[in-house]
Amino acid sequence: MVGQNPVPTWTGVPILFLLCMHLR
């Protein structure tokens, strides 16, 4: 992560996906 953007929105997508798979 470079650190140019303060946590963009595209970062929450994979995180939510991983959480869903974990709760699966």
N, C-alpha and C positions, 0 to 999 in steps of 0.2 A: 504493500500500500504506500503510495507516494505521500498522500496527506494534503492533496490540493483541495479536495472537496470534504466538507464536514459530514461524512457518512451519507453518501447518496442514497436514493430510494432503491436502486437495483441491488443493494446489499441486503435489504430485508427480505427479498424474494427467496434466495437460496437458503437463508436462515430458517424461514418459516417452513420451507419444503423439508429441510433436514429435521426440524422439530416434528413435523407431521409423520415423517418416516420413523422417527424414534418412538412416537406415541403409538405407531402402528403395532 
